[in-house]
Amino acid sequence: MTRENRHLVGAAAGVAALVPVYYLTEAAARALRTSNAAFGPAPAALAYLAAVAVIVTLLTAWPAAALGCGIPLAAAGAVFALDLNAALGVAGSLPWAREGGLPWSQPNGVPWAELSEPPGTMAGMTGLYTIIGALLVLSALLPGRLRSVLGR
C-alpha cells in the first residue's frame, strides 16, 4: 500500500471511529450526571469512558486516524462552547436523536435522552469533546518516538 493510500485509509478509519466515540462519550456524560443526581456510583460511566479510552489509544497509533477523529470532535466541542443553540440544532439532526438515544444505552426500555436534549448535549457542554479531540490532534502532531506504544 502506498503512503497516500495509508493516509487515506487512516483518515477514513478516524472518521468511522467518530460515531462510537461521540455516542460513548455522551453516554458516559449522561451516566455521570445521573449518578451525581442520585448521589451514587457510576459504573456505567466508567465502562463507557474505558471504551472511549481504548478507541482513542488505538487511534493515536495512526496519526491520520487520530486527525480524522480528533478534528471533528474538537470542532464539535468548539461549536458547543461558542454557540450552544447552533450546536443543539446540529446535534438534534444526528441519527438516533429523535428516538431518544442508542438502543444499547436504554436500560429497561427507558430512553437515555429526553427528546428535547439530543445526543451530544451533555458531553459537548462539559467540554469532553474538546478535550478528547485536542488530545487526538496533539497525539498526531507528536514526533513518532513519543506517540502511542501501539504504533511501534
C-alpha positions as a printed Julia matrix, in Angstrom:
152×3 Matrix{Float64}:
   0.0    0.0    0.0
   1.35   3.39  -0.91
   1.9    6.13   1.61
  -1.01   8.19   0.27
  -3.36   5.22   0.48
  -2.31   4.57   4.08
  -3.14   8.17   4.98
  -6.49   7.95   3.21
  -7.39   4.67   4.93
  -6.27   6.12   8.28
  -8.42   9.21   7.84
 -11.39   7.03   6.89
 -10.82   4.87  10.0
 -10.71   8.01  12.15
 -13.95   9.32  10.69
 -15.56   5.9   11.22
 -14.4    5.92  14.85
 -16.03   9.32  15.32
 -19.52   7.83  15.72
 -18.75   5.41  18.58
 -16.51   7.95  20.32
 -19.21  10.63  20.05
 -22.03   8.49  21.39
 -19.99   6.63  24.02
 -18.7    9.94  25.39
 -22.23  11.28  25.54
 -23.45   8.12  27.29
 -20.65   8.48  29.84
 -21.53  12.12  30.5
 -25.19  11.25  31.0
 -24.33   8.37  33.32
 -22.12  10.68  35.37
 -24.9   13.27  35.56
 -27.42  10.62  36.64
 -25.13   9.21  39.31
 -24.34  12.69  40.55
 -28.05  13.48  40.86
 -28.64  10.19  42.69
 -25.51  10.7   44.79
 -24.28   7.24  43.87
 -21.55   5.44  41.96
 -21.37   5.41  38.16
 -20.07   2.04  36.94
 -21.73   2.54  33.54
 -19.9    5.84  33.08
 -16.62   4.13  33.88
 -17.35   1.42  31.31
 -18.27   3.98  28.62
 -15.17   6.07  29.3
 -12.98   2.95  29.29
 -14.36   2.07  25.85
 -13.6    5.6   24.64
 -10.08   5.32  26.07
  -9.48   2.06  24.19
 -10.65   3.59  20.9
  -8.58   6.75  21.44
  -5.49   4.7   22.28
  -5.9    2.73  19.07
  -6.34   5.93  17.07
  -3.19   7.52  18.48
  -1.12   4.77  16.87
  -2.11   6.08  13.43
  -1.72   9.87  13.03
  -4.11  10.1   10.06
  -6.81   8.26  12.05
  -6.21  10.47  15.08
  -6.67  13.57  12.95
  -9.73  12.11  11.2
 -11.47  11.67  14.53
  -9.85  14.46  16.57
 -10.52  17.43  14.3
 -14.31  16.88  14.06
 -14.54  16.22  17.81
 -12.59  19.37  18.65
 -14.75  21.31  16.18
 -17.92  19.95  17.81
 -16.57  20.97  21.2
 -15.79  24.45  19.88
 -19.32  24.84  18.49
 -20.79  23.81  21.85
 -18.54  26.31  23.6
 -19.19  29.2   21.21
 -22.8   28.77  20.03
 -24.87  26.38  22.11
 -28.08  26.92  20.13
 -26.39  26.08  16.83
 -24.75  23.04  18.41
 -28.07  21.79  19.77
 -29.62  22.24  16.32
 -26.89  20.17  14.68
 -26.98  17.52  17.42
 -30.75  17.27  17.03
 -30.31  16.3   13.39
 -27.93  13.4   14.14
 -29.04   9.78  13.81
 -30.87   8.41  16.84
 -31.55  11.92  18.18
 -35.31  11.63  17.68
 -35.62   8.14  19.17
 -34.12   9.17  22.48
 -30.73   7.52  22.14
 -28.97   4.4   21.02
 -30.61   1.02  21.63
 -27.71  -0.32  23.74
 -27.95   2.61  26.11
 -31.58   2.12  27.1
 -31.77   0.13  30.33
 -35.25  -1.33  30.86
 -36.53   0.41  27.73
 -36.07   3.88  29.22
 -34.66   6.36  26.67
 -31.19   7.64  27.54
 -32.06  11.16  26.46
 -35.02  13.43  26.65
 -36.32  14.28  23.21
 -35.53  17.93  23.91
 -31.9   17.04  24.72
 -30.25  15.45  21.68
 -27.17  13.22  21.86
 -24.05  15.33  22.22
 -25.51  17.93  24.55
 -24.06  16.76  27.85
 -20.6   15.86  26.6
 -20.45  18.98  24.45
 -21.41  21.34  27.25
 -18.94  19.79  29.68
 -16.04  20.06  27.22
 -15.41  16.33  26.85
 -15.43  16.52  23.05
 -12.96  19.38  23.11
 -10.59  17.52  25.43
 -10.72  14.22  23.54
 -10.42  15.92  20.15
  -7.5   18.08  21.26
  -5.69  15.05  22.7
  -6.13  13.14  19.45
  -4.86  16.06  17.35
  -1.89  16.6   19.65
  -1.04  12.9   19.55
  -0.93  13.06  15.75
   1.38  16.05  15.83
   3.88  14.49  18.22
   7.09  13.0   16.84
   6.92   9.28  16.11
   9.02   8.28  19.12
   6.58   9.99  21.51
   3.39   8.52  20.04
   1.46   5.54  21.33
   3.25   2.31  22.17
   0.88   0.59  19.75
   2.48   2.39  16.8
   5.87   0.78  17.33
